Amino acid sequence: MNPQMDDEGAPESAKSERRRSNRWKAFIPVFVYGYGRGLEPFHEEAYSAVVSETGGLLVMTTRVLPGHSLMITNRATQEERECRVAYVGAKEPDQRTVAVEFIEPAASFWRITKRNESGSNGAMDGKKDNGST
C-alpha cells in the first residue's frame, strides 16, 4: 500500500514535520471581520481551537473562502492582525473551522506561554498539538 501524497509529492505523514512553527490547542476569544462568500461585509465573535506563531484554526459561523483576507482581534489584548484564509472545513451545520495564516509574523499575538522545565504552565498555556488532530 502506497502512502498518501500531498500536493508537493511528499508523504502526508511528513506534513507535520514541515510546519513552520509548533501548534497549541487553545480557546482564545477573537473578533473577526472581513468579507464573506458573497463579498458581503461581516463581523463576528469567534474563538480559536488551535494556534501557532504563524496563524490559527478558528471556529466561525460566517462562510468565507480560501484566499480571503480577514482581520482578527485578540479580545484579551485588543491586538489586531491581518490574515489570509488558508482552509475552510465543516464543524457543525452552523459552524466551520477556518485555518488562517498571518500576513506578517505575529509570534506573540495569542499570548501562549510554553511549559517550563518543571512542567508548570504559564497563565494562558495551551496544550501542544503535534498535528495528530
FENGI-V991753 format. One record per backbone hydrogen bond with DSSP energy under -1.0 kcal/mol. NH is the residue of the N-H (numbers start at 1). CO is the residue of the C=O. If there is no record, write none. Layout:
nh = (NH:NH)
co = (CO:CO)
This chain:
nh = (6:9:12:14:15:18:24:25:26:30:31:32:33:34:36:37:39:42:44:46:47:48:49:50:51:52:56:57:58:59:60:67:68:70:71:72:73:74:75:78:81:83:84:85:86:87:89:91:92:95:96:97:98:99:100:101:102:103:106:109:116:119:125:127:129)
co = (10:6:4:11:12:15:51:127:49:46:73:44:71:42:40:63:36:34:32:30:59:28:57:57:24:55:100:50:98:47:96:85:65:83:33:81:31:79:29:74:72:70:101:68:99:99:97:95:95:92:60:89:58:87:56:84:54:82:53:106:120:116:122:25:23)
